[in-house]
Amino acid sequence: MIEEGQHSGRVLSHEFATPLQVVELLPGLTEHTLAQWRYRREGPPYRKLGARILYPIDLLDQWVEEHGHGDPDQQQ
């Protein structure tokens, strides 16, 4: 059993972003759009922990690569 103030040494396999952090990372996207995508079962993969919505960063990156347009190497 893990005592208070200690941890098992295990780490999560994902880093997570909140919906607000996702919209800060992806210009032009809104929290409302993310909510609509979740309702329609579209958009990037997410996890729901209680009432909290979290987006695994690695899966978000993958989703952007699969659904983005344009050349990511092209400088503006």
Secondary structure, 3 states (H helix, E strand, C coil): CCCCCCCCCCCCCCCEECHHHHHHHCCCCCHHHHHHHHHHCCCCCCEEECCEEEEEHHHHHHHHHHHCCCCCCCCC
